[in-house]
Amino acid sequence: MTRHFRPVLGALLLSAATPAFAGEPFTFMTSWFAQAEHGGFYQALATGLYEKAGLDVTIRMGGPQVNSMQLLLAGEADAYSGFDFQILNGVSQGLPLVAVAAVFQHDMNGLVTHPDVAALDQIGDRTVMMATSARTSWWPWLKAKYGLSDDQVKPYTFNIQPFVADGHAVQQGFASSEPYGLTQLGMSYNFLPFYAEGYPPYGGTITTRHDVLAQREDALRRFVQASMEGWKSYLADPAPGNVLIREANPKMTEEQLDFAVSHLREMNTVGMEDAAIHGIGTMNPDRWKASYDYMVGADLLPAETDWQSAFTTRIIDEINVLPSQ
């Protein structure tokens, strides 16, 4: 899941400490600073699930000045946490990207609003504060669905104060980021996730290169298996993973981690819908087709893009880590 927008503090690039044993090396890049949305991977490292799978995993942390996809393509990582639209765009440009699992059954971006706006269809003529990157992801969908205009847009600089001061504004947000900041200020707000109204993409796809899939499929399968077990474990008891998250990102507080985990559990995007039946990480080709259709319709992707080469389900289909009930 990438997060494209959220303001989480931390160092630019770190590696989580890995156990010293002779496992097969495997490097995974996250999409942002270490946080609860990467918790399952840190949990698998902390609890020895990767070691049990015969892997010596290094988790490298992303950030605003770290291009995880470029590092993957340069061979400095074996997989990274991606995003449907980014992968489809890469495929349209001939990049050898392929997603093998989706941690979150839905992207967790949405809008934070003042209490008088309880649904996305109530935005009306309000100011919409958003980052530039939103113009190539969710904004075309939101604008077309609710009849909004580019004239309503003001830039969002990852500072919530302009939203706090403007009662006629709505602002982009990520489920566990901006809501946390507003909660800290004691403000009342609504968080309206886009997926609840049909926004199609997955979140947090485990994405690799075609050569890794071809040459190291067994290691990739073991990594995915252990990671999905890590996610199940993290949502049950996040304490081991949180220790490593805070080591990698010392500015992440226990309070923010607790807030984020509670939202992950509440939204249940790890274990909902198809994942409840087929296991954590599952992907459905129809969902990828929906993302492709949306992007083509919004002029974000050439129609001739081979969308089916952007993912494979053959690894995750063999793994059935059902979420806790």
Secondary structure as GFF3:
##gff-version 3
##sequence-region A 1 325
A	DSSP	beta_strand	24	29	.	.	.	ID=ss1
A	DSSP	three_ten_helix	36	38	.	.	.	ID=ss2
A	DSSP	alpha_helix	39	46	.	.	.	ID=ss3
A	DSSP	alpha_helix	49	52	.	.	.	ID=ss4
A	DSSP	beta_strand	55	60	.	.	.	ID=ss5
A	DSSP	alpha_helix	68	73	.	.	.	ID=ss6
A	DSSP	beta_strand	79	82	.	.	.	ID=ss7
A	DSSP	alpha_helix	84	92	.	.	.	ID=ss8
A	DSSP	beta_strand	97	104	.	.	.	ID=ss9
A	DSSP	beta_strand	109	113	.	.	.	ID=ss10
A	DSSP	three_ten_helix	120	122	.	.	.	ID=ss11
A	DSSP	beta_strand	127	130	.	.	.	ID=ss12
A	DSSP	three_ten_helix	132	136	.	.	.	ID=ss13
A	DSSP	alpha_helix	139	146	.	.	.	ID=ss14
A	DSSP	three_ten_helix	150	152	.	.	.	ID=ss15
A	DSSP	beta_strand	153	155	.	.	.	ID=ss16
A	DSSP	alpha_helix	161	165	.	.	.	ID=ss17
A	DSSP	beta_strand	169	174	.	.	.	ID=ss18
A	DSSP	alpha_helix	178	184	.	.	.	ID=ss19
A	DSSP	beta_strand	190	193	.	.	.	ID=ss20
A	DSSP	three_ten_helix	194	197	.	.	.	ID=ss21
A	DSSP	beta_strand	203	209	.	.	.	ID=ss22
A	DSSP	alpha_helix	210	215	.	.	.	ID=ss23
A	DSSP	alpha_helix	217	236	.	.	.	ID=ss24
A	DSSP	alpha_helix	239	248	.	.	.	ID=ss25
A	DSSP	alpha_helix	254	267	.	.	.	ID=ss26
A	DSSP	alpha_helix	274	278	.	.	.	ID=ss27
A	DSSP	alpha_helix	285	297	.	.	.	ID=ss28
A	DSSP	three_ten_helix	307	310	.	.	.	ID=ss29
A	DSSP	three_ten_helix	316	318	.	.	.	ID=ss30
###
